[in-house]
Amino acid sequence: MAVSQLRIALVQMNIEAGNTEANFAKMEAKLEEAAALAPKPDLIVLPEMWNTGYALTEIRKLADPDGERSKRVVADFCRRHGIVVLAGSIAQLRGDGVTNTLHVFDRTGEAIAEYSKIHLFQLMNEHLHLESGDTAGAFELEGIPAAAMICYDIRFPELARKLALGGAKLLIVPAEWPHPRLHHWRTLLQARAIENQMFVVACNTVGESGGTNFFGHSMVIDPWGEVLVEAGEEETIVVADVDLALVDEVRGRIPVFSDRRPHLYN
């Protein structure tokens, strides 16, 4: 049976580009800090590329082979604490290539979803060092139809709409979104929530990493586009309680999906 209420914790952290050991240590400490919150969260979300940051010129030697270390550490945490974790995304070595991949683990530590970033951001040379995914990030979380996108993906409304049409009520977005595009970050996330009438949960990074400054402002947005919680520009853990019943209420009051005319859109 699907749950209706979820307490969500977003881990907004600084990532040291290229320093995987420091990043793993911080990630594990932040997960424990989030688990110690009272009441305990149901879901913890980590940011994008938390294991390596944007050390792209060294990414092949830094990436986690098949994500094994990251998956082992996070799965163990989930088993010990009974918390679902969307483990941000990691640089993951697959054969000769590297993907920007997120993993989701349930309360027992079982892997329930994996998604590799579809759209690679040319302004940060992702397309030169990473391989794109080719599957949308839909999955089920505690019986809730959910989905994930990674950072730059939110600039592609057709992907979010595909996920919403597939039933997603909760869209989770790990990111490393930099200055000076805070206005874009806020506007795009709220637009994805409003137009698809779903909750949007976005976890960004902070501080300087690899010569780029990241502004944080992790946030949770409801299906009306209202910001329920928004972090500042420091390392922090922010928490929001969401009621998934609101999705059906909003979709019932403004029937966007039934009023679509897709035969005119191509």
Sequence and secondary structure as in RCSB ss.txt:
>XXXX:A:sequence
MAVSQLRIALVQMNIEAGNTEANFAKMEAKLEEAAALAPKPDLIVLPEMWNTGYALTEIRKLADPDGERSKRVVA
DFCRRHGIVVLAGSIAQLRGDGVTNTLHVFDRTGEAIAEYSKIHLFQLMNEHLHLESGDTAGAFELEGIPAAAMI
CYDIRFPELARKLALGGAKLLIVPAEWPHPRLHHWRTLLQARAIENQMFVVACNTVGESGGTNFFGHSMVIDPWG
EVLVEAGEEETIVVADVDLALVDEVRGRIPVFSDRRPHLYN
>XXXX:A:secstr
   SEEEEEEEE B  TT HHHHHHHHHHHHHHHHTSSS  SEEE  TTTTT S GGGHHHHSEETTHHHHHHHH
HHHHHHT EEE   EEEEETTEEEEEEEEE TTS EEEEEE SS  GGGTHHHH B   S EEEEETTEEEEE  
GGGGG HHHHHHHHHTT SEEEEE   BTT HHHHHHHHHHHHHHHTSEEEEE  EEEETTEEEE   EEE TTS
 EEEE  SSSEEEEEEEETHHHHHHHHHS TTTT  GGG  
